[in-house]
Amino acid sequence: MKFGIFYELQLPRPWVAGDELALYQNALSQMELADSLGYDHAWVVEHHFLEEYSHSPSPESFLAAASQRTKNIRLGHGILQLTTNHPARVAERVAVLDLLSNGRCEFGMGESASITELTPFGRDMETKKEVFEEAVAAIFPMFKDAGSEHHGKYFDIPLRNVVPKPVQKPHPPLWMACSQLPTIERAGRHGFGALGFQFVSADAAHAWVHAYYNAMTKRLSKLADYEINPNMALVSFFMCAKTDEEARARADGATFFQFALRFYGASQNRQRPAPYTINMWDEYNKWKRDNPEAQEAALRGGLIGSPETIRKKLKRFQSSHIDQVILLNQAGKNSHEHICESLELFGREVMPEFQNDPAQLAWKQGVMSGEIKLEEIDTEAFTDRYGKLAVSVAPAKAAAG
């Protein structure tokens, strides 16, 4: 099993001068620490205009800076939005990061799930899947040592040679964002690694792992000429401390993260209200006062607890054959000090036990070769992306404009 760290770069209100500077500098320091401790991956999102929830519009810049402060950790676009970026610009950014990091780039792709992000770039919810799939077809010829051109419905690109080229051949490993659980099966069908931005139980993980690998081995349908990447990663809320009580006390950001997702999730096309009309941190604290038991229940989920508690939870994920657990530590107002202490305690006392797992490698090789036949599990019972302990929130008010 591999372990990643994950950054939305959250910044709840109230904002004061220097907050964003501290946010970015602290995250780089955390990534440097994770590299020194032997974490495998660092993932950074691309989002636009999502106040408080994500101040991360330029992951390629952040990861480029991280590439100069780290040596071994894989640097992942989790994800680049193919709907709001031109295919040539995507290919260029991926190649440059791969060069700067000496071949440590991971290329995650996604669509965006909100008209707040899509509309300013001339995209919409109805066609974003088509745009994504056409962008995939346009990008991968650009990594080859020749010119390429593309003439489609959404992109018309004359013959050009996109330079530079990535270090990794034919390209960095490919991943696809899976913000809805059925997309995990779609990622498998297209041959992409699945970046599961859900917070599911071990039972649900078992079912979706089967759906993912069965789609890849039985129903593979690539969108272009690329190397498949059989890997399934799931994000988990995370905070490790000496005791369960201390970990929960330090992990308030986990429930803020869930609250923000739920608060906007029921809005039409996940549209956000107009800028400066909603203070998400105030809304969250109102919800906490009214729902103390729900907050406590949410903190019992995820990988939040002492090393021993987290070890027990990880063994269940290990039995589900998850390839990578991505740890969400930077959320809400979780402090830099607590994030670093959490990464260090987990990295020293828990992670080494799970990182070298010959049984998992043998299982995957058996599945991909066809020697191991996986049961076709009905995933209908496992469609709640938030899990049984997650918070419940009323939808955001109608967005202006």
C-alpha positions in Angstrom: 0.0 0.0 0.0 1.2 3.5 -0.8 0.4 6.7 1.1 -0.2 10.1 -0.3 -1.0 13.5 1.2 -3.6 15.7 -0.3 -4.1 19.5 -0.7 -7.1 21.5 -1.5 -5.3 24.5 0.2 -8.3 25.4 2.3 -8.5 28.9 3.9 -11.7 29.5 5.9 -12.6 33.1 6.8 -12.0 35.5 8.4 -9.0 36.4 6.2 -6.2 38.8 7.2 -3.1 39.9 5.4 -0.6 37.2 5.0 -3.0 34.3 5.4 -2.5 33.0 1.8 1.3 33.4 2.1 1.4 31.3 5.3 -1.0 28.8 3.7 1.3 28.1 0.8 4.6 28.3 2.7 3.3 25.9 5.4 2.0 23.4 2.8 5.5 23.4 1.1 7.1 22.7 4.5 4.6 19.9 5.1 5.4 18.4 1.8 9.1 18.6 2.5 8.6 16.8 5.8 6.5 14.1 4.1 9.3 13.5 1.6 11.8 13.1 4.4 9.5 10.6 6.1 9.1 8.4 3.1 5.5 9.3 2.0 4.9 8.1 -1.6 2.8 10.8 -3.2 1.7 14.4 -2.8 -1.5 15.5 -4.6 -2.7 19.1 -5.3 -6.0 20.0 -6.8 -7.0 22.6 -9.4 -10.0 24.7 -8.4 -11.1 28.1 -9.4 -13.3 30.7 -7.5 -14.2 28.4 -4.6 -13.7 30.8 -1.6 -12.6 29.1 1.6 -12.9 25.6 0.2 -9.9 25.7 -2.1 -7.4 28.4 -2.9 -5.5 26.3 -5.4 -5.9 27.5 -9.0 -2.4 26.7 -10.2 -1.2 23.3 -9.0 1.6 23.3 -11.6 3.2 26.3 -9.9 2.9 24.8 -6.4 4.2 21.4 -7.5 7.1 23.0 -9.4 8.2 24.8 -6.1 7.8 21.5 -4.3 10.0 19.7 -6.8 12.9 21.8 -5.7 12.4 21.1 -2.0 11.9 17.3 -2.2 13.8 14.4 -3.6 11.7 11.3 -3.8 8.0 11.9 -3.2 5.8 11.6 -6.4 4.2 15.0 -7.3 0.6 14.5 -8.5 -1.8 16.7 -10.3 -4.9 15.7 -8.5 -6.2 17.1 -10.8 -5.7 19.3 -13.9 -9.0 20.4 -15.3 -9.2 19.4 -18.9 -12.4 21.5 -19.3 -10.9 24.8 -18.3 -7.4 24.4 -19.9 -6.3 24.1 -23.5 -4.9 20.6 -24.3 -1.5 22.1 -25.5 -1.1 24.0 -22.2 -1.9 20.8 -20.2 0.7 18.8 -22.1 3.3 21.6 -21.7 2.7 21.9 -17.9 2.9 18.2 -17.3 6.2 17.9 -19.3 7.8 20.9 -17.5 6.9 19.5 -14.1 8.3 16.1 -15.1 11.5 17.8 -16.1 11.8 19.9 -13.0 11.1 16.9 -10.7 13.4 14.6 -12.5 10.6 12.3 -13.6 8.3 12.4 -10.5 5.2 13.8 -12.1 1.8 12.0 -11.9 -0.8 13.3 -14.3 -4.3 13.4 -12.9 -7.2 14.6 -15.1 -10.7 15.8 -14.3 -13.7 17.8 -15.5 -14.7 20.1 -12.6 -18.1 19.5 -11.0 -19.4 23.1 -10.6 -20.7 25.8 -12.9 -19.0 28.3 -10.7 -15.8 27.0 -12.2 -16.9 26.0 -15.7 -19.0 29.1 -16.8 -16.2 31.7 -16.8 -14.2 29.4 -19.1 -17.1 29.0 -21.5 -17.9 25.4 -20.4 -21.1 23.8 -19.0 -22.2 20.7 -17.1 -24.0 19.2 -20.0 -20.9 19.0 -22.3 -18.1 18.7 -19.8 -17.7 14.9 -20.3 -17.5 15.3 -24.1 -14.9 18.1 -23.7 -12.9 15.9 -21.3 -12.8 13.0 -23.6 -11.8 15.1 -26.6 -9.1 16.8 -24.7 -7.7 13.3 -23.7 -7.6 12.4 -27.4 -5.8 15.7 -28.3 -3.2 15.6 -25.5 -1.5 12.2 -25.8 -0.1 12.6 -29.3 1.6 15.8 -28.0 3.9 13.8 -25.8 5.4 11.9 -28.7 8.6 13.0 -30.5 6.7 14.5 -33.5 4.2 17.1 -34.3 0.5 16.5 -33.8 -2.7 18.1 -34.8 -6.3 17.8 -33.7 -9.6 18.9 -35.3 -12.6 18.2 -33.2 -15.8 19.7 -31.9 -14.3 21.6 -29.0 -10.6 22.0 -30.0 -9.1 22.9 -33.4 -5.3 22.6 -33.1 -3.1 23.0 -36.2 0.0 20.9 -36.7 2.6 21.8 -34.0 5.3 20.2 -32.0 4.6 20.7 -28.3 7.8 21.1 -26.4 9.3 20.1 -24.0 8.7 16.4 -23.7 8.3 14.6 -20.4 11.1 12.5 -18.8 8.9 9.5 -18.3 8.1 7.6 -21.5 5.7 7.6 -23.1 4.2 9.9 -20.4 3.8 10.2 -16.6 1.3 7.8 -15.0 -2.3 8.7 -15.7 -5.1 9.2 -13.1 -8.7 10.4 -13.3 -10.7 12.2 -10.6 -13.6 10.2 -9.4 -15.8 12.7 -7.5 -18.8 10.4 -7.9 -18.5 6.8 -7.0 -19.7 5.4 -10.4 -16.8 7.3 -12.0 -14.4 4.8 -10.4 -15.8 2.1 -12.8 -15.4 4.6 -15.7 -11.8 5.2 -14.7 -11.1 1.5 -14.8 -12.8 1.1 -18.2 -10.6 3.9 -19.7 -7.4 2.5 -18.1 -6.8 5.4 -15.7 -5.7 5.2 -12.1 -8.7 6.1 -10.0 -8.4 9.1 -7.7 -11.4 8.5 -5.4 -12.3 11.7 -3.7 -14.8 10.0 -1.5 -14.7 8.9 2.2 -16.0 5.4 2.1 -16.1 2.4 4.4 -13.8 -0.6 4.0 -16.8 -2.6 2.8 -17.6 0.0 0.1 -13.9 0.1 -0.8 -13.9 -3.7 -1.4 -16.9 -3.4 -3.7 -15.5 -0.5 -5.7 -12.1 -2.1 -6.0 -13.8 -5.1 -7.7 -15.8 -2.8 -10.0 -12.7 -0.9 -11.0 -10.5 -3.9 -11.8 -13.3 -5.8 -13.5 -13.9 -2.8 -15.7 -10.2 -2.5 -16.6 -9.6 -6.2 -17.3 -12.9 -7.1 -18.9 -14.3 -3.9 -20.5 -11.2 -1.8 -21.3 -12.0 1.1 -23.7 -9.1 3.5 -24.0 -9.8 7.1 -25.2 -6.4 7.5 -26.9 -3.1 5.8 -27.3 -1.6 5.8 -23.8 -0.3 3.4 -21.1 -2.9 2.2 -18.7 -2.3 2.7 -14.9 -4.0 0.1 -12.8 -4.1 1.8 -9.4 -7.0 2.7 -7.1 -6.5 5.4 -4.5 -9.0 6.7 -1.9 -8.9 9.9 0.1 -9.4 9.6 3.8 -9.7 12.2 6.5 -6.6 12.0 8.7 -5.2 13.1 12.0 -2.8 11.0 14.0 -2.0 11.9 17.7 -0.9 10.0 20.8 -4.5 9.3 21.8 -7.9 9.1 20.0 -9.2 12.0 22.0 -6.3 14.3 21.1 -6.6 13.3 17.4 -10.3 14.2 17.3 -9.7 17.5 19.1 -7.1 18.4 16.4 -9.2 17.2 13.4 -11.9 19.8 13.3 -10.9 20.5 9.7 -12.3 17.1 8.7 -15.8 18.1 9.6 -15.4 21.6 8.0 -14.4 19.8 4.8 -17.4 17.6 4.9 -19.7 20.5 5.8 -18.5 22.5 2.8 -19.0 19.6 0.4 -22.5 18.9 1.7 -23.4 22.6 2.0 -22.9 23.1 -1.8 -23.5 19.6 -2.9 -27.3 20.0 -3.1 -27.2 23.3 -5.0 -28.1 23.1 -8.6 -25.0 22.2 -10.6 -23.1 22.8 -7.3 -23.1 26.6 -8.0 -21.7 28.8 -5.2 -23.4 32.0 -4.0 -22.0 35.3 -5.3 -18.6 36.3 -3.9 -18.6 37.5 -0.3 -22.3 36.7 0.3 -21.6 33.5 2.4 -19.2 33.1 5.2 -18.6 29.4 5.2 -16.7 29.3 8.5 -19.6 31.1 10.3 -22.1 28.8 8.7 -20.0 25.8 9.8 -19.8 27.0 13.4 -23.6 27.5 13.5 -24.0 23.9 12.3 -21.6 22.7 14.9 -23.5 24.4 17.7 -26.8 22.8 16.5 -25.3 19.4 15.7 -22.7 18.4 18.4 -23.5 14.7 18.2 -23.2 14.7 14.4 -19.8 16.4 14.5 -18.5 13.9 17.1 -19.8 11.0 14.9 -18.0 12.4 11.8 -14.7 12.5 13.7 -15.0 8.8 14.5 -14.7 8.1 10.8 -11.7 8.3 8.5 -8.1 7.7 9.8 -8.4 9.9 12.9 -6.9 8.5 16.1 -3.9 7.1 17.8 -1.4 5.0 15.9 -3.0 1.8 17.2 -6.5 2.9 16.1 -5.4 4.0 12.7 -3.4 0.7 12.3 -6.6 -1.3 12.9 -8.6 0.8 10.3 -5.8 0.5 7.8 -5.8 -3.3 8.0 -9.4 -3.3 6.8 -8.5 -1.1 3.8 -5.5 -3.4 3.2 -7.9 -6.4 3.0 -9.9 -4.5 0.3 -6.8 -4.2 -1.9 -6.7 -0.4 -2.1 -3.5 0.6 -3.8 -3.0 3.9 -2.2 -4.6 5.8 0.8 -4.4 9.6 0.3 -4.4 11.4 3.7 -6.4 14.6 3.9 -4.7 16.6 6.8 -4.7 20.2 5.6 -8.4 21.1 6.0 -10.4 23.8 7.7 -8.2 25.5 10.4 -6.1 22.5 11.3 -2.8 24.0 12.5 0.5 23.6 10.8 2.0 22.3 14.0 -0.6 19.6 14.4 -0.4 18.6 10.7 3.4 18.2 10.9 3.2 16.2 14.2 0.5 14.0 12.7 2.6 13.3 9.6 5.6 12.5 11.7 3.9 10.2 14.2 2.1 8.2 11.5 5.2 8.1 9.2 7.3 6.7 12.0 4.9 4.4 13.8 2.4 3.1 11.3 3.2 3.7 7.7 6.3 1.4 7.4 4.2 -1.6 8.4 1.9 -1.2 5.4 4.2 0.2 2.7 6.0 -3.0 1.7 3.3 -5.5 0.9 4.3 -8.3 -1.5 0.9 -9.9 -1.1 -0.8 -6.8 -2.6 1.6 -6.8 -5.5 1.0 -10.5 -6.2 -2.8 -10.0 -6.0 -2.7 -7.2 -8.5 -0.4 -9.1 -10.9 -2.8 -12.0 -10.6 -5.8 -9.8 -11.4 -4.2 -8.1 -14.3 -3.0 -11.4 -15.8 -6.4 -13.0 -15.5 -5.2 -15.7 -13.0 -7.4 -14.2 -10.3 -11.1 -13.7 -11.3 -12.9 -11.1 -9.3 -16.5 -11.3 -8.3 -18.9 -8.9 -10.0 -20.2 -7.1 -6.8 -23.4 -5.1 -7.0 -22.3 -1.6 -6.0 -25.8 -0.2 -5.5 -25.5 -0.6 -1.7 -22.3 1.5 -1.7 -23.2 4.7 -3.4 -23.0 7.1 -0.5 -19.8 9.0 -1.2 -19.6 10.4 2.3 -20.0 7.3 4.5 -22.4 6.5 7.4 -20.8 8.8 9.9 -20.8 11.9 7.6 -22.4 15.2 8.4 -25.8 16.1 7.1 -26.3 19.7 6.0 -29.1 21.8 4.4 -28.3 23.0 0.9 -26.8 26.4 0.2 -29.1 29.2 -0.6 -29.8 29.9 -4.3 -26.8 31.5 -5.9 -27.1 35.0 -7.2 -26.7 35.6 -10.9 
